[in-house]
Amino acid sequence: MRDLQDMSTRRRWATAFGLAAAAALVVGASVRTGADQAPREWRDYAGGPDSSRFVAATQIDKRNVGRLQVAWTYPSGDTDFNPLVANGVVYARARGNALVALDAATGRELWVHDGIEAFAVRGANYWESADGKDRRILFTALNILHAIDARTGKTIASFGKDGRVDLREGLDRDPETVEQQSRLPGRVFEHLLILGSATNREYTSAPGDIRAFDVRSGALVWTFRTIPRTGDLGADSWPVNARATVGGANNWAESSVDAARGIVYVPTGSGKYNFYGGYRTGNNLFSDSLIALDARTGRRLWHFQTVHHDIWDLDNNSAPQLITITHNGRRVDAVAQASKTGYLYVFDRVTGTPIWPIEERPVPQGTTVPGEVLSPTQPFPTRPEPFSRQSFTVDDLNPHILSAEEREQFRQRIAKARNEGPFTPIGFEDVIHMPGNQGGSNWGSTASHPAEGRVYVIGFNVPTIIRLLKPGETRPARAGAKAEIVREGYPVTEGFGLYPTIVKPPYTTLTAYDLNTGAIAWQKGLGDDLRLLPKGITGTGSASTVKGGLIVTGAGLVFATAADRKVHVYDSSNGTQLTELPLGGPTSGSPSMYEQGGRQYLLVTASAVQPTGPGAVTAPHKGPTGIVSYALPR
């Protein structure tokens, strides 16, 4: 009875104070990992099970990269999606709701699997049997896991029930009441597909279980509960029986597999609701954590929580980078996790021991929100330095974009806001966070040269201003909607999350870390602000939180896509830009790279649709669109 009373009390708090709602080892001889045996195909999202986006190919190098030209295009291509390449075939999302198979050398269409409603927009998975006779594409749509024949594009009826597995089942909730599908594809290891989930951001979210399904039958093989059941490890970091009512702590983005050891490294996000935690008191394991699991059984090996009791939406969402470094005179296999916090957390890959100390430091307290209980400390890495800014004041306002009037308006607002660093408690008046919940790193933001111990991170310097609304307040209208009176409350993000260029440049950065020393090797603005180019102002970083992607090669190149509609190519040793490839429209997500018929290809998707909305900048088409393949001249 006490548990029910406590739950009822928490619900009354939320309602009364306006807080009730508010954002593989693929089996196949040609697929290998490691710095000297990186995949020459692109059979996995992010290039391989380890998500390094590293390609050992050296045909394209520093001397000839400026000669890259379009080898072929496919007219329709949906950006965000990371194309796969296996056995001479490109698998990509196109036509809005279709998966297409193309000849990797010519772009000729081989088959189309059409009409995929609510297709997971960022990727799919490829698997083939040891003898190569069974080849499958696995993807999610409308909370359903699908399997199709990679040769024909036809549904495999023997998978699950008529080729379908309902991912809403088995979550200790009514399947009809939850959303589960992530936009990211998960990770294939041996005969397993390891999946996270994108629970919604509200109080009614489902638990963010990590699950593995058999790629042949669709059967559930194992589950790791990120919101523990009573008696599970970590249950004491939540209220009693929290799993029955609290959701999230989910892996909505990327993960990585150490195929040799059979370990999957899973980053997780916050518990839900994102910005209020009065009904989920405690540190909330395994939210905001990096979790090392036995990839075959789901057994926890170790974990580290980067944010305790997260009320700031500071998810871990970038792919963990599996690298080997020299530390204290010995070679160490390490894993590096970038986060929305703007920090890179580095651990011994096997034991979970931090490579450099991570200190628990006091953080601001004094919340005015009933029921909220903040963690008195948060973890701060002592090394390496953060890749994103950690503060935002009136001195950091953009001198290029804002008018004098706008600058003064924001100056006054910032001066009045509570602004005590990234962990400033959220209350009923404006508070400032830097990086905010749209800053730091995000999906697609990391890559590495595994053997050299180099990690590359795309970071966003985006501040957030946020407060909780009380019942009776008018919630500002979103695009295409009317303003509404808040009845049960709604946290709202105003201004900075929508307009990242309020902050002075660089807005978006590319940072190269040498983790043999724990130092930043170089950092630069990634891309340009299209509004400032006519004034001759460059190097600002692209003026958007559109997610770019990276590829690192054995020839010492870093390829990076950015919101300025270009592919930027850098010298990995010092960050010098060697060339850029203009695109005819926006691109988002990761490019791919592969070898076919003796040629090395770069594969990028660019949309012909121009962006709209606040701050959007249109430009004439100056390059190719669709699915675009680049190579050196024959």
Secondary structure, DSSP 8 states (H G I E B T S, - for coil): -HHHHHHHHHHHHHHHTTBS------SSTT---STTS--SSB-STTSSTT---EE---SS-TTTGGG-EEEEEES---TT---EEETTEEEEEETTTEEEEEETTT--EEEEE---TTB-TT--EEEE-TTS--EEEEEEETTEEEEEETTT--B-TTTBBTTEEETTTTSSS-GGG-----SS--EEETTEEEE-----SSTT--B--EEEEETTT--EEEEE-SS--TTSTTGGGS-TTGGGT-EE----S--EEETTTTEEEEE---EESTT--TTS-S--TTTTEEEEEETTT--EEEEEESSSS-SS-----S--EEEEEEETTEEEEEEEEE-TTS-EEEEETTT--BSS-EEEEE------STT----SEEEEESSS--SS-----GGGB-TTTS-HHHHHHHHHHHHHSB--STT----SS-EEESS-TT-B--TT-EEEETTTTEEEEEEE---EEEEEE-TT-EE---TTS--EE-SSBEEEE-STTT-GGGB-S-SEEEEEEETTTTEEEEEEE-S--TTTGGGT---S--SS-----EEEETTSEEEEEETTTEEEEEETTT--EEEEEE-SS---S--EEEEETTEEEEEEEE-SS---STT-------S--EEEEEE---
